[in-house]
Amino acid sequence: MPVSTKRQVSLTVLSPEEIRNPLLVADELFDFADIDDVRRLLWLWLKTSVTGGFQKQLGRPEREAILELYEKLEKLVEAAYLLQQAKRS
C-alpha cells in the first residue's frame, strides 16, 4: 500500500474523552476480549475471509464478535495515531 502524502486527518470513531485519553481505547479492547480471544478472532476473521467461508463457517455470534472487534481495532488505530503524534510533538 503506498504511503499517503500529508493531509488533514479526521478522527471519526473516537469520543471526545477517548481523544483526550487514547489509552482508554486499549482498556475497552481488552475489556471486550483478552489477548488470546483477540488473536483467535483475528485468525478466524482472516481464515474465513481468505477461504470465502464467512457465511458458511461462522455462526451469528462469531460474525457479531468479529464486527465488534473491527470497530474496536478501528478505534485503536486512531488512538495509536494520536499517541504517535503526541510523541512527535
C-alpha beads as a LAMMPS data file, in Angstrom:
LAMMPS data file: protein, C-alpha beads

89 atoms
88 bonds

1 atom types
1 bond types

-500.0 500.0 xlo xhi
-500.0 500.0 ylo yhi
-500.0 500.0 zlo zhi

Masses

1 110.0

Atoms # bond

1 1 1 0.000 0.000 0.000
2 1 1 1.508 3.352 -0.953
3 1 1 2.317 5.862 1.728
4 1 1 -0.074 8.780 1.522
5 1 1 1.063 12.366 1.455
6 1 1 0.392 14.646 4.398
7 1 1 -3.221 15.712 4.652
8 1 1 -5.815 16.785 7.172
9 1 1 -6.627 13.831 9.433
10 1 1 -10.180 13.225 10.524
11 1 1 -10.736 11.226 13.688
12 1 1 -14.165 9.742 13.169
13 1 1 -14.688 6.962 15.682
14 1 1 -13.186 8.249 18.926
15 1 1 -15.282 10.015 21.521
16 1 1 -14.027 13.352 22.877
17 1 1 -12.971 11.558 26.074
18 1 1 -11.007 8.977 24.064
19 1 1 -9.320 11.748 22.085
20 1 1 -8.206 13.308 25.384
21 1 1 -7.085 9.922 26.752
22 1 1 -6.313 7.465 23.910
23 1 1 -5.229 4.732 26.327
24 1 1 -8.900 4.250 27.238
25 1 1 -9.283 2.566 23.855
26 1 1 -6.855 -0.210 24.798
27 1 1 -8.801 -0.719 28.020
28 1 1 -12.011 -1.000 26.001
29 1 1 -10.490 -3.546 23.618
30 1 1 -9.256 -5.802 26.416
31 1 1 -12.486 -5.421 28.375
32 1 1 -14.157 -6.842 25.240
33 1 1 -11.765 -9.783 24.888
34 1 1 -8.492 -10.925 26.398
35 1 1 -5.379 -11.214 24.243
36 1 1 -5.963 -14.880 23.416
37 1 1 -9.551 -14.202 22.337
38 1 1 -8.439 -11.266 20.176
39 1 1 -5.859 -13.489 18.487
40 1 1 -8.454 -16.238 17.963
41 1 1 -10.947 -13.795 16.445
42 1 1 -8.292 -12.272 14.185
43 1 1 -7.296 -15.729 12.944
44 1 1 -10.939 -16.704 12.393
45 1 1 -11.537 -13.448 10.537
46 1 1 -8.513 -13.925 8.305
47 1 1 -9.134 -17.610 7.653
48 1 1 -12.783 -17.205 6.730
49 1 1 -12.075 -14.117 4.629
50 1 1 -9.336 -15.837 2.642
51 1 1 -11.264 -19.062 2.143
52 1 1 -14.534 -17.292 1.372
53 1 1 -16.356 -19.249 4.072
54 1 1 -17.550 -16.307 6.145
55 1 1 -21.265 -17.071 5.836
56 1 1 -20.877 -20.870 5.821
57 1 1 -18.292 -21.420 8.558
58 1 1 -19.281 -18.828 11.167
59 1 1 -22.396 -18.607 13.245
60 1 1 -24.070 -15.324 14.086
61 1 1 -22.226 -14.904 17.442
62 1 1 -18.832 -15.245 15.769
63 1 1 -19.765 -12.826 12.971
64 1 1 -21.018 -10.290 15.524
65 1 1 -17.827 -10.681 17.592
66 1 1 -15.662 -10.091 14.506
67 1 1 -17.645 -6.954 13.626
68 1 1 -17.264 -5.656 17.175
69 1 1 -13.548 -6.442 17.076
70 1 1 -13.255 -4.490 13.822
71 1 1 -14.887 -1.446 15.460
72 1 1 -12.534 -1.659 18.423
73 1 1 -9.482 -2.056 16.164
74 1 1 -10.550 0.964 14.139
75 1 1 -10.638 2.989 17.361
76 1 1 -7.281 1.541 18.383
77 1 1 -5.724 2.707 15.113
78 1 1 -6.976 6.267 15.733
79 1 1 -5.769 6.158 19.336
80 1 1 -2.346 4.900 18.232
81 1 1 -2.193 7.741 15.723
82 1 1 -2.880 10.283 18.497
83 1 1 -0.208 8.733 20.720
84 1 1 2.292 8.772 17.848
85 1 1 1.516 12.422 17.079
86 1 1 1.897 13.357 20.755
87 1 1 5.260 11.615 20.826
88 1 1 6.402 13.618 17.783
89 1 1 5.399 16.936 19.346

Bonds

1 1 1 2
2 1 2 3
3 1 3 4
4 1 4 5
5 1 5 6
6 1 6 7
7 1 7 8
8 1 8 9
9 1 9 10
10 1 10 11
11 1 11 12
12 1 12 13
13 1 13 14
14 1 14 15
15 1 15 16
16 1 16 17
17 1 17 18
18 1 18 19
19 1 19 20
20 1 20 21
21 1 21 22
22 1 22 23
23 1 23 24
24 1 24 25
25 1 25 26
26 1 26 27
27 1 27 28
28 1 28 29
29 1 29 30
30 1 30 31
31 1 31 32
32 1 32 33
33 1 33 34
34 1 34 35
35 1 35 36
36 1 36 37
37 1 37 38
38 1 38 39
39 1 39 40
40 1 40 41
41 1 41 42
42 1 42 43
43 1 43 44
44 1 44 45
45 1 45 46
46 1 46 47
47 1 47 48
48 1 48 49
49 1 49 50
50 1 50 51
51 1 51 52
52 1 52 53
53 1 53 54
54 1 54 55
55 1 55 56
56 1 56 57
57 1 57 58
58 1 58 59
59 1 59 60
60 1 60 61
61 1 61 62
62 1 62 63
63 1 63 64
64 1 64 65
65 1 65 66
66 1 66 67
67 1 67 68
68 1 68 69
69 1 69 70
70 1 70 71
71 1 71 72
72 1 72 73
73 1 73 74
74 1 74 75
75 1 75 76
76 1 76 77
77 1 77 78
78 1 78 79
79 1 79 80
80 1 80 81
81 1 81 82
82 1 82 83
83 1 83 84
84 1 84 85
85 1 85 86
86 1 86 87
87 1 87 88
88 1 88 89
